[in-house]
Amino acid sequence: MDERTGPRVARWLRDQHHDVVSVYEDARGLDDADVLAMAVREDRILITNDTDFGERVFRARQPHRGVVLLRLADERSLSKVAALKRLLAHHAADLSGSFVVVGEASIRIVRP
């Protein structure tokens, strides 16, 4: 999970029994290329609200194991958790290797 997603979201995911590495907690200041490379190395899906990862995946063609981009008007932790609850309830099996854009009322999944 990238730095901007925040520690509350990381705690919620851990409470749901997900194995989470939070850049905010463990590697603050890491640049985006290194965050994505770390996620690939550790075979992790990256959760972010930073659109730069879309550029890295689609234009620069950087490898990834899955990216969840939270595109929310309300970026408070409660909104992020609500969006992730909805995503995991309906699309958990679709995340690996996909680029997923989650909005308040939509989920778009792009598979390689």
C-alpha positions in Angstrom: 0.0 0.0 0.0 1.5 3.3 -1.0 2.2 6.2 1.4 -0.8 8.3 0.5 -3.4 5.6 1.3 -2.6 5.9 5.0 -2.2 3.9 8.2 -5.9 3.6 9.0 -6.6 1.7 5.8 -3.7 -0.5 6.5 -5.0 -1.3 10.0 -8.5 -2.1 8.6 -7.0 -4.5 6.0 -5.0 -6.2 8.7 -8.1 -6.5 10.8 -9.6 -8.3 7.8 -6.7 -10.7 7.9 -4.8 -9.4 4.8 -1.1 -9.3 4.8 -0.3 -5.6 4.4 3.0 -3.7 3.9 2.4 0.0 4.3 4.9 2.4 2.7 3.6 5.1 5.1 4.6 2.9 8.1 7.6 1.1 6.8 9.3 3.0 3.9 8.1 6.6 4.0 9.6 8.7 1.2 10.2 5.8 -1.2 9.6 7.0 -4.8 6.9 5.5 -7.0 9.2 3.4 -9.2 10.6 1.8 -6.1 7.2 1.3 -4.5 6.0 -0.6 -7.6 9.2 -2.6 -7.9 8.9 -3.6 -4.2 5.3 -4.7 -4.8 6.4 -6.9 -7.7 9.4 -8.3 -5.7 7.1 -9.2 -2.8 4.2 -10.4 -5.1 1.8 -7.8 -3.7 -1.2 -5.9 -5.0 -0.6 -2.2 -4.7 -3.4 0.0 -3.3 -3.0 3.7 -4.1 -4.8 6.9 -4.7 -1.9 8.3 -6.8 -2.7 8.4 -10.5 1.1 8.3 -11.4 0.9 4.5 -11.0 -1.5 4.4 -14.0 1.2 6.2 -16.0 3.8 3.8 -14.9 1.7 0.7 -15.7 0.2 1.8 -19.0 2.7 4.2 -20.6 6.0 3.1 -19.1 4.8 -0.5 -19.1 6.3 -1.2 -15.7 5.5 -4.7 -14.4 3.0 -5.1 -11.6 1.2 -7.8 -9.7 -2.0 -5.8 -9.5 -2.8 -2.1 -8.8 -6.0 -0.8 -7.1 -6.3 2.9 -7.8 -8.8 4.6 -5.4 -10.4 7.6 -7.3 -12.6 9.0 -4.6 -13.9 12.6 -4.3 -13.7 12.0 -0.5 -10.3 10.8 0.4 -10.8 10.3 4.1 -9.9 6.9 5.5 -13.6 5.9 6.0 -14.3 6.5 2.3 -11.3 4.4 1.3 -12.3 1.6 3.6 -15.9 1.7 2.3 -14.6 1.5 -1.3 -12.3 -1.4 -0.4 -15.1 -3.3 1.3 -17.2 -3.0 -1.8 -14.3 -4.1 -4.0 -13.3 -7.1 -1.9 -16.9 -8.2 -1.5 -17.5 -8.5 -5.2 -14.1 -8.7 -7.0 -11.4 -10.1 -4.7 -10.6 -12.9 -7.1 -10.1 -10.4 -10.0 -7.4 -8.3 -8.4 -4.2 -10.2 -9.1 -2.5 -8.9 -12.2 -5.2 -6.4 -12.9 -5.4 -2.6 -12.9 -8.5 -1.7 -10.9 -10.0 1.8 -10.6 -12.5 2.2 -7.8 -14.8 5.2 -7.5 -17.6 5.9 -5.2 -20.1 4.3 -7.5 -18.0 2.3 -9.9 -15.4 -0.4 -10.2 -13.4 -0.8 -13.5 -11.1 -3.7 -13.9 -8.5 -3.8 -16.7 -6.8 -7.1 -17.2 -3.5 -7.5 -19.1 
